[in-house]
Amino acid sequence: MPTEILMPALSPTMEEGTLAKWLVKEGDTISSGDVMAEIETDKATMEFEAVDEGVMGKIVIPEGTEGVKVNDVIAVLLEEGESADDIGDVSASEPAAAAEAPAAQAAAPAAATPAPAAPAKDGKRIFATPLARRIAADKGLDLTTMAGSGPHGRIVKADVENATAAPKAAAPAAKTDAPAAATMAAGPATDVVLKTYADRPTEEVKLDGMRKTLAARLTEAKQSVPHFYLRRDIQLDALLKFRSQLNKQLEPRGVKLSVNDFIIKACALALQQEPEANAVWAGDRTLKFEKSDVAVAVAIEGGLFTPVLKDAEMKSLSALSAEMKDLAGRARERKLAPHEYQGGSFAISNLGMFGIDNFDAIINPPHAAILAVGAGAKKPIVGADGELTVGTVMSTTLSVDHRVIDGALGANLLNAIKDNLENPMTMLA
């Protein structure tokens, strides 16, 4: 029986994507693990590998198509001995039509299809290959109780072949996307805005997936996370002198440390010094971490990434510098894998290189804090002996989620970051 190839979920939050490019054509022989297509998510362009094997019988979704929903049929794979006549009527319009009429689907039973629809667990779709779903249906297996061994946890043929039947759990009521829609709808309605500026020359710019996601997540974060802000000026003279000495010694190795590398290290160590602050908000509880996984905002065309440097407290400054350069470079090319930009408990947003003196950053849930870093500038300061002198001062603002970190703990965390940066040699101890 022909196997339907479905739009994969390439990250836990992916709901739709763009089928950027097909790397195979109809009639090609496909083996498990072959790269079939390039798919753009809201964050990256990723390769899609085949799970099953056979012959590409029909490409349902042409390359360049945007807004393809997860689990929509994108192609049909033929098994040995099958031909295109066995495919039947599968068109790209069917998933779109289904998406446009969810109320009609809820009111009437869905038409029978060659493979059972993907089940749901706790309101989330369970991802399984069509062949695995057919075998599960024949054997009376409940896919919601199974863990998949395929890419991104997808249930494949091997997972169901030797499984024994178990009673199926009742399907929960379908959840709507009303909260997300409400978040995106914040502010005046589109038609009102268009009417307001109807007499002015304007250009409409279509929102891509990344910009839509940023708009929704940051609006939700600002509305739902109880932010409070802590500010400290940090004197950089000792750090700049120490950095210059290190860079001179590291020059033969081709290593050049930036101030941002020191900031990453200082934050990672501060999370170890104040372990209660190394946590995230998890709905009805907090999760505390042993390691310091620090996310760093990287501006790219049309949005931003926050690649995560894991175990940052244990890495040398040169290792952090090399890893950050690699992650930032691939972020600008949208070549990061989901595990490289998801996670972390703490983030850094540095706009100092743009000449910004200070600003307040928005927390990226579930993170509990984000450090906003401004530019270092020459300013008059009072020295330890009480004399007025000139020093290089950097303004920082720590945005904190009050559900996770209270005022005193947040102050201790920011003070630890300041102490690490003003005494940079201690970070090597």
Secondary structure as GFF3:
##gff-version 3
##sequence-region A 1 429
A	DSSP	beta_strand	3	6	.	.	.	ID=ss1
A	DSSP	beta_strand	16	22	.	.	.	ID=ss2
A	DSSP	beta_strand	29	30	.	.	.	ID=ss3
A	DSSP	beta_strand	35	40	.	.	.	ID=ss4
A	DSSP	beta_strand	45	49	.	.	.	ID=ss5
A	DSSP	beta_strand	54	59	.	.	.	ID=ss6
A	DSSP	beta_strand	65	69	.	.	.	ID=ss7
A	DSSP	beta_strand	73	78	.	.	.	ID=ss8
A	DSSP	three_ten_helix	84	86	.	.	.	ID=ss9
A	DSSP	alpha_helix	93	100	.	.	.	ID=ss10
A	DSSP	alpha_helix	102	107	.	.	.	ID=ss11
A	DSSP	beta_strand	120	121	.	.	.	ID=ss12
A	DSSP	beta_strand	124	125	.	.	.	ID=ss13
A	DSSP	alpha_helix	130	139	.	.	.	ID=ss14
A	DSSP	three_ten_helix	143	145	.	.	.	ID=ss15
A	DSSP	three_ten_helix	151	153	.	.	.	ID=ss16
A	DSSP	alpha_helix	157	161	.	.	.	ID=ss17
A	DSSP	alpha_helix	178	184	.	.	.	ID=ss18
A	DSSP	alpha_helix	190	196	.	.	.	ID=ss19
A	DSSP	alpha_helix	209	224	.	.	.	ID=ss20
A	DSSP	beta_strand	227	235	.	.	.	ID=ss21
A	DSSP	alpha_helix	237	250	.	.	.	ID=ss22
A	DSSP	three_ten_helix	251	253	.	.	.	ID=ss23
A	DSSP	alpha_helix	259	273	.	.	.	ID=ss24
A	DSSP	three_ten_helix	275	277	.	.	.	ID=ss25
A	DSSP	beta_strand	279	281	.	.	.	ID=ss26
A	DSSP	beta_strand	286	288	.	.	.	ID=ss27
A	DSSP	beta_strand	294	296	.	.	.	ID=ss28
A	DSSP	beta_strand	298	300	.	.	.	ID=ss29
A	DSSP	beta_strand	303	305	.	.	.	ID=ss30
A	DSSP	beta_strand	308	309	.	.	.	ID=ss31
A	DSSP	three_ten_helix	312	314	.	.	.	ID=ss32
A	DSSP	alpha_helix	317	332	.	.	.	ID=ss33
A	DSSP	alpha_helix	338	341	.	.	.	ID=ss34
A	DSSP	beta_strand	346	350	.	.	.	ID=ss35
A	DSSP	three_ten_helix	352	354	.	.	.	ID=ss36
A	DSSP	beta_strand	369	382	.	.	.	ID=ss37
A	DSSP	beta_strand	388	401	.	.	.	ID=ss38
A	DSSP	alpha_helix	407	422	.	.	.	ID=ss39
A	DSSP	three_ten_helix	424	428	.	.	.	ID=ss40
###
